[in-house]
Structures are given as structure tokens and as C-alpha cells.
Amino acid sequence: MKCIFCRIVAGDEKAYIVYESDHVLAFLDKYPVSKGHTLIIPIKHYETIFETPDHTLYELVKIAKKIAIAQVEILRADGVRILQNNGRAAKQEIPHIHFHVIPFYHGVELRHPRRKIDKEEGEEVAKLLRIGLDHG
């Protein structure tokens, strides 16, 4: 069975898409820790950074930067954390390389426990970030 991210790429699983190209897909985290928490994955399945080709890593990081800028400019985040884990020992939960782009807001605690994003928030935030990427 395909991993959850491969099912999103195939269109078999719903996601709030922020960015899509021939090589990269970005979508809102289903269980965000903050408003705008975005995941960036390669379309092709690679489990960790170790087997991911350099040109793919470049694309992932390039889009992470653009999304971070949109989070600050459009969502008014006060800061952004970009996170990437490799292997179970490093807390990688999905065996498909991905980057988290997590916006932080002064005075707003991270969502713990994490809750599933609702449709209204997902559609609104994805739309705002797409607008930010179009202008960036």
C-alpha cells in the first residue's frame, strides 16, 4: 500500500494544496500545530534525505522559503520554523521525505494536542498562501 503522501499525490487522499509543480507538492498539515503549518514533499517517493537527489532537495528548500515568506507576509506570522526529520529515531512519522514549514505567532501557543484541521480553515488558509506564492 502506498504511503499517505503518495496517496495525496495520486489524488486518492484529500489535502489542502498550497503549491504544486511537476516535482514538488505542498499542502497544509492535516493536524497543524499552528495556522498555516505546511508540508512540502517531492512527488516521487523517497523515504529520507539520504536517498533524495540533490536537485529534488533544492526544489523542496526553494519552495519552503517561498511558503515561509507567504506565511509572514500573508498570514502575519512573527517567525517560521522549517523542520525535517529522518528515520524513526529522529521522530519521522511518515516514511516519505517532507519538510514542515511552521509559522509562529507572538502570544499564540502551539496546538497541543494537535487537532484535525477543519474544512473552512483548510480552504481559507490554503487560498491565502496560494495568493502569497503568486505574488512572491
C-alpha positions in Angstrom: 0.0 0.0 0.0 1.2 3.5 -0.8 2.2 5.9 1.9 -0.2 8.6 2.9 1.8 11.2 1.0 1.9 9.1 -2.2 -1.9 8.7 -1.9 -2.2 12.5 -1.7 0.0 12.9 -4.8 -2.2 10.3 -6.6 -5.4 12.2 -5.6 -6.6 9.2 -3.5 -6.5 11.2 -0.3 -7.8 14.8 0.3 -5.4 17.6 1.1 -5.5 21.4 1.1 -3.0 22.1 -1.7 -0.8 25.2 -1.4 1.6 24.6 -4.2 2.1 22.0 -7.0 4.7 21.5 -9.7 5.9 18.5 -11.7 8.3 17.7 -8.9 7.0 19.2 -5.6 3.7 19.3 -3.7 2.9 21.5 -0.7 -0.2 21.1 1.4 -1.5 22.1 4.8 -0.7 19.6 7.6 -3.9 17.7 8.5 -3.1 18.1 12.2 -1.4 21.6 12.3 0.5 22.9 15.3 -0.3 26.4 14.1 -2.3 28.3 11.5 -0.6 27.7 8.1 1.5 24.7 9.1 2.5 23.4 5.7 4.2 20.2 4.5 6.4 20.1 1.4 7.1 16.8 -0.3 8.6 15.5 -3.6 6.1 14.0 -6.0 8.4 11.0 -6.3 8.7 8.8 -3.3 12.0 9.0 -1.3 11.9 7.9 2.3 14.7 10.1 3.8 17.1 12.9 2.9 19.8 10.3 2.4 18.4 8.9 -0.9 16.8 12.1 -2.1 18.6 13.6 -5.1 20.2 17.0 -4.6 18.1 18.7 -7.3 15.0 17.5 -5.6 16.2 18.8 -2.2 16.9 22.1 -3.8 13.3 22.3 -5.1 11.9 21.4 -1.7 14.0 24.1 0.1 13.3 26.7 -2.5 9.5 26.2 -2.1 9.9 26.0 1.7 11.5 29.5 1.6 8.6 30.9 -0.6 6.0 29.4 1.7 7.8 30.8 4.8 7.7 34.3 3.1 4.0 33.9 2.4 3.3 32.8 6.0 5.0 36.0 7.2 3.6 38.4 4.6 0.0 37.0 4.2 -0.7 35.2 7.5 1.3 37.7 9.5 3.4 35.1 11.3 6.1 36.6 13.5 8.6 33.8 12.8 8.9 30.5 11.0 10.5 27.1 11.8 11.5 24.8 9.0 11.9 21.2 10.2 12.8 17.9 8.5 13.2 14.5 10.3 15.0 11.4 9.0 14.2 7.9 10.4 12.1 6.7 13.4 14.8 7.7 15.9 14.5 11.3 14.7 10.7 11.2 15.0 10.0 10.8 11.3 6.3 9.6 11.3 5.7 9.3 7.6 8.3 7.4 5.6 8.3 10.0 2.7 10.7 12.9 3.0 9.0 16.1 3.9 9.7 19.5 5.3 7.4 21.2 7.8 7.1 25.0 7.5 5.6 26.1 10.7 4.6 29.7 11.4 4.8 31.1 14.9 2.8 34.0 16.2 3.6 36.1 19.3 1.2 35.2 22.2 -0.3 32.2 20.4 0.6 28.8 21.8 1.2 25.8 19.5 -1.8 23.5 19.3 -1.2 20.6 21.7 -2.8 18.3 21.5 -2.9 18.7 17.7 -6.4 18.7 16.2 -7.5 17.9 12.7 -7.9 21.0 10.5 -11.5 21.8 9.6 -12.6 22.3 6.0 -13.3 26.1 6.5 -9.8 26.8 7.9 -8.1 24.5 5.4 -9.7 26.1 2.4 -9.2 29.7 3.7 -5.5 29.2 4.7 -4.6 27.3 1.5 -6.1 30.0 -0.6 -4.3 32.8 1.3 -0.9 31.0 0.9 -1.5 30.4 -2.8 -2.2 34.1 -3.2 1.1 34.9 -1.3 3.0 32.5 -3.5 1.5 34.1 -6.7 2.7 37.5 -5.5 6.1 36.3 -4.3 
